[in-house]
Amino acid sequence: MTLDFHTNKKASKKSPSSPRIVSGTKVIINGAAKEIGRAAVVAVTKARGMEVAGAIDSYLVGEDIGKVCDMEEALEIPIINDLTMVLGSISQSKASAVVVDFTDPSTVYDNVKQATAFGMKSVVYVPRLKVETVSALSAFCEKASMGCIVAPTLSIGSILLQQAAISASFHYNNVEIVESRPAPALDFPSQDAIIQIANNITNLGQMYNREDISTDIPARGQVVGEDGVRVHSMVLPGLPSSTTVYFSRPGEVYTLKHDITDVQSLMPGLLLAIRRVVRLKNLVYGLEKLL
């Protein structure tokens, strides 16, 4: 639970003109020039109880991150391509700080280590992060007693679909996942399809799609795991990033669908992670554990 949303109504009546004093969390965005990084800068700036304190990227170095994000006013925070310099400067304020990492799987471990060295928590949203990296980060954070959230998805809607799919899997013997993306990706089937859904409905004592579980016809999709779950991936310009899960049995089809049309949809999940990570002393994998 956070206290950022609570105000003292009696105090506000006595001094209505007094400014609200907030002990805010300083947020450093690593990967700030990316589309999701720019959305994060705007979301954090508008959120209560936190503020953007640093912007890191190798692109648009020296530019004010507020102007890069097309905000009405400059934030007077230049984009800097030096994580250590930014962390060192912010650590001198002794304020609570969180580093949000949108970078690359190859740099995540070192980035979290640097943040920890300066006493800062981390929120990591980096696709294609290897299991070995997450395990190493978990061991490191446990030893350092430092909070970190690694989120395969920041979409609350995607998590709700995942939870609904788990519930449905106990009642249906046939299931297939269809995902679509507007542009080619390096990881088909995607993390949303495999990690968030397929892996969560396997090893539950079910065997799906028994009628053609052994077929190797490519058009039937890729079998994920040993329980017969099939995943189909489409790439069509103009389509939203979408995940649909079909459950069926004779005479009935149960469909779950989630579309992402804008990166803004990830911001509520990001803000939730920032607020929760400041209280953690270990690594938490998956935003669903915070809901």
Salt bridges, closest charged atoms under 4 A:
ASP4 OD2 - ARG275 NE 3.87
GLU51 OE2 - LYS26 NZ 3.11
GLU176 OE2 - ARG220 NH2 2.52
GLU176 OE1 - HIS232 NE2 2.53
GLU179 OE1 - ARG181 NH2 3.47
ASP192 OD2 - ARG181 NH2 3.52
ASP212 OD2 - ARG220 NE 2.66
GLU252 OE1 - ARG249 NE 2.74
GLU288 OE2 - LYS289 NZ 3.82
